[in-house]
Every structure is written in C-alpha cells, then in structure tokens.
C-alpha cells in the first residue's frame, strides 16, 4: 500500500548512513543517491520540528555465523555519520551493536518520550539494518513507513525481497518525495 498519511508526531529514523558502510558497493542504488534523498528527508522533518534519529552501528552481535566477519579493525572513522546528513544538535543519535536500532538501545524510550507514534525509515542496508528496525518498530506498535528510494543494500535481490515481500506486511511504502509531500 503506498504511503497515505503521516501521524502528527512522526520520526525519521535513518539507519547506518555512516562512512564505513556508505563506502561499500551498494545495489540497486548508489549510496550517494540514498544519502542525498535521506538528507532532504531529514531537512524536511527538521523544518517541521519533527524528530530525526541518526543510527550508526559500532559493533556486531557476538553469535556464530556462516558468513565470515571482516578481519582486522575498521578504520577510525568507519562509524562516523556521513556529513551530508547535516547532523543538528536536536537530532537523536543511536549507536547499536547489532542489526536493528531497537535491540539493546534506548530508541523506544526516546521515541515514546517524544510522543512518536510513527516512524519513517531509510538507510543501508535494506535487508539488514532497515528491515530489522522495521520489524521491531512494527512489533513495538509504531506505524511504519519505508522510504524505498532512501535505502539500498549490498545485494539488489535482497533489497527487492525486503521492499516487495516484507515491507508491505510491516507498513506503508513510498518515495522520499511522496513522504516529503505528506509533510506539507
């Protein structure tokens, strides 16, 4: 279902738009295009006095996986948010240690404290951090909207699966421009 409405207190939550992840090869969209759309959304939310949440990942969950983890230490600026987001003092920042922005963080408490009932999501990677956060937001009772052109993945098929099969079960989807139009 295309995005139809935004609640009066909707927050924008941008996932892992940080230097280390933005430097990875992404598909179907280049990270630079996603960051540009996300920055415009952030500007629109800020202009209306709505919360902007900038999430970065600073570690990983400790469990065993079949997919190899990167060897060595990441560069010192790997977890820094990309400057194009134009971080403002009023923005909420959340650092996470796993895929989703709710697990092990104060995100739910911070959003509820601000009266947030809906979140708009974007970021990298669609099928990992964005999808995990969308699932948790849905389970926490938030209305979920996904800015499908303000996200991309490391795998085009994984992105497409999330957008076409998973996200319609969790909320509404739309372009960044459609969401900005609903903000008025």
C-alpha positions, 0 to 999 in steps of 0.5 A: 500500500503506498504511503497515505498519511503521516501521524502528527508526531512522526520520526525519521529514523535513518539507519547506518548512513555512516562512512564505513558502510556508505563506502561499500558497493551498494545495489540497486542504488548508489549510496550517494543517491540514498544519502542525498534523498535521506538528507532532504528527508531529514531537512524536511522533518527538521523544518517541521520540528519533527524528530530525526534519529541518526543510527550508526552501528559500532559493533556486531552481535557476538553469535556464530555465523556462516558468513565470515566477519571482516578481519582486522579493525575498521578504520577510525572513522568507519562509524562516523555519520556521513556529513551530508546528513547535516547532523543538528544538535536536536537530532537523536543519535543511536549507536547499536551493536547489532542489526536493528536500532531497537535491540539493546538501545534506548530508541523506544524510550526516546521515541515514546518520550517524544510522543512518536507514534510513527516512524519513517525509515531509510538507510543501508542496508535494506535487508539488514539494518532497515528491515530489522528496525522495521520489524521491531518498530512494527512489533513495538506498535509504531506505524511504519513507513519505508522510504524505498528510494532512501535505502539500498543494500549490498545485494539488489535481490535482497533489497527487492525481497525486503521492499516487495515481500516484507515491507508491505506486511510491516507498513506503508511504502513510498518515495522520499518525495511522496513522504516529503509531500505528506509533510506539507 
